[in-house]
């Protein structure tokens, strides 16, 4: 899989204009998955960081500031789905940004981070996915001749013939 830069994406200039406008004119912006990478590029000039293997599955996350308003109502740990090649290590974000890293996974890295003023929130996973979405992506990738890794912690007994359980 070749590394595609933001500038290679046909709608990058249009998206960049929208993000720059939002940064000046809206109260808050939520960047999810690829948009989190794009927001980090736009706001912090961070280059894309890509994992060798796709991260796919359901991972446990730990919150780091239980009194942060964005985390109000969260348990100490929670499960969340990821499906990405992007790499978001807590150390990298701490070294190159002033973001508050709010939730991380030992395997998946940063899940949730926000600017100090809470106007820009970055979610690297997929809270919008339903129970079947990772399955549909896995089947799609198989159909395209890829050899995807079975999503981690997703199918009962790690068997794609079993129906995924929403967790």
C-alpha positions as a printed Julia matrix, in Angstrom:
167×3 Matrix{Float64}:
   0.0     0.0    0.0
   1.54    3.29  -1.1
   1.65    6.27   1.21
  -0.82    8.88  -0.01
  -0.09   12.42   1.15
  -2.9    14.86   1.95
  -1.97   16.97  -1.05
  -2.58   13.91  -3.28
  -6.24   13.72  -2.25
  -8.33   15.39  -4.95
 -10.48   17.36  -2.5
  -7.65   18.36  -0.12
  -7.65   22.08  -1.03
 -11.42   22.27  -0.61
 -11.29   20.42   2.73
  -8.41   22.59   3.9
 -10.47   25.72   3.15
 -13.41   24.35   5.13
 -11.19   23.41   8.08
  -9.45   26.79   8.09
 -12.81   28.56   7.96
 -14.17   26.39  10.8
 -11.09   27.09  12.92
 -11.87   30.82  12.75
 -15.68   30.8   12.79
 -17.14   27.9   14.77
 -17.13   27.17  18.48
 -15.77   23.64  18.21
 -14.79   21.06  15.64
 -14.77   17.29  16.03
 -12.22   15.52  13.85
 -12.84   11.76  13.49
 -10.32    9.22  12.14
  -8.92   10.47   8.8
 -10.17   13.95   9.63
  -8.16   13.77  12.88
  -5.04   13.18  10.81
  -6.01   16.01   8.47
  -6.71   18.35  11.39
  -3.32   17.56  12.93
  -1.71   18.33   9.58
  -3.58   21.6    9.23
  -3.3    22.86  12.82
   0.14   21.48  13.77
   1.74   20.73  10.38
   2.2    17.11  11.45
   3.0    14.75   8.6
   1.04   11.55   8.16
   2.39    8.69  10.22
   1.46    5.27   8.9
   1.52    1.88  10.59
   2.95   -1.12   8.74
  -0.2    -3.14   9.45
  -3.78   -1.93   9.52
  -5.16   -1.46  13.02
  -8.57   -3.1   13.0
 -10.65   -4.23  15.93
 -12.06   -3.3   19.31
  -9.53   -2.07  21.86
  -9.58   -1.15  25.52
  -8.8     2.49  26.36
  -7.93    4.26  29.58
  -8.96    7.83  30.36
  -6.26   10.16  31.68
  -8.22   13.04  33.15
 -11.56   11.94  34.63
 -12.49   15.56  35.45
 -12.05   16.88  31.92
 -15.47   18.08  30.64
 -15.19   16.04  27.44
 -14.82   12.88  29.53
 -17.77   13.57  31.81
 -19.7    10.34  32.24
 -16.93    8.08  30.91
 -15.92    4.99  32.83
 -12.24    4.62  33.79
 -11.8     2.34  30.78
 -13.9     1.82  27.66
 -13.91   -0.18  24.44
 -13.75    1.5   21.05
 -13.44    0.41  17.44
 -10.5     1.34  15.23
  -9.93    0.78  11.54
  -6.94    2.69  10.24
  -3.37    2.69   9.05
  -2.67    6.02  10.76
  -0.37    6.03  13.76
  -1.2     8.24  16.74
   1.3     7.52  19.51
   0.87    9.51  22.73
   4.59   10.3   22.77
   4.52   11.76  19.26
   1.53   14.0   20.01
   3.06   15.11  23.33
   6.33   15.97  21.6
   4.81   17.88  18.65
   1.61   19.45  19.98
   0.14   21.08  23.06
  -2.92   18.82  22.98
  -4.43   17.31  26.09
  -4.26   13.55  25.48
  -7.46   12.34  27.13
  -7.71    8.62  26.34
  -5.26    6.04  25.04
  -4.87    2.36  24.36
  -1.66    0.39  24.82
  -2.24   -1.06  21.35
  -4.15    1.62  19.42
  -2.4     4.69  20.83
  -4.26    7.96  21.29
  -8.03    7.69  20.97
  -9.09   11.13  22.19
  -7.21   14.43  22.38
  -8.26   18.07  22.53
  -6.84   21.55  22.38
  -6.52   23.35  25.71
  -9.5    25.56  24.85
 -11.51   22.42  23.87
 -12.38   23.95  20.49
 -10.71   21.16  18.51
 -11.31   17.55  19.5
  -9.57   14.63  17.79
 -11.01   11.11  17.84
  -8.77    8.58  16.11
 -11.19    5.66  16.23
 -14.73    5.12  15.04
 -17.39    5.77  17.68
 -19.94    5.96  14.86
 -19.44    2.34  13.75
 -22.22   -0.12  14.44
 -21.63   -3.8   15.26
 -21.35   -4.82  11.57
 -19.09   -2.1   10.15
 -15.73   -3.76  10.85
 -17.15   -7.0    9.46
 -18.25   -5.23   6.27
 -14.79   -3.68   5.87
 -13.14   -7.06   6.45
 -15.36   -8.75   3.82
 -14.78   -5.85   1.39
 -11.0    -6.14   1.75
 -11.15   -9.92   1.23
 -13.24   -9.34  -1.9
 -10.62   -6.94  -3.24
  -7.96   -9.64  -3.0
  -6.31   -8.2    0.07
  -5.26  -10.35   3.01
  -6.67   -8.36   5.92
  -5.98   -9.33   9.5
  -9.11  -10.51  11.31
 -10.29   -7.56  13.44
  -8.94   -7.99  16.98
 -11.37   -8.61  19.9
 -14.29   -8.45  17.49
 -15.59  -11.87  16.47
 -16.45  -14.44  19.16
 -13.59  -16.96  19.3
 -11.77  -14.8   16.72
 -13.81  -16.55  14.03
 -15.21  -14.37  11.2
 -18.0   -16.92  10.71
 -19.39  -15.84  14.09
 -21.62  -12.79  14.3
 -19.8    -9.81  15.91
 -21.09   -8.65  19.28
 -21.57   -4.94  19.86
 -19.4    -3.92  22.8
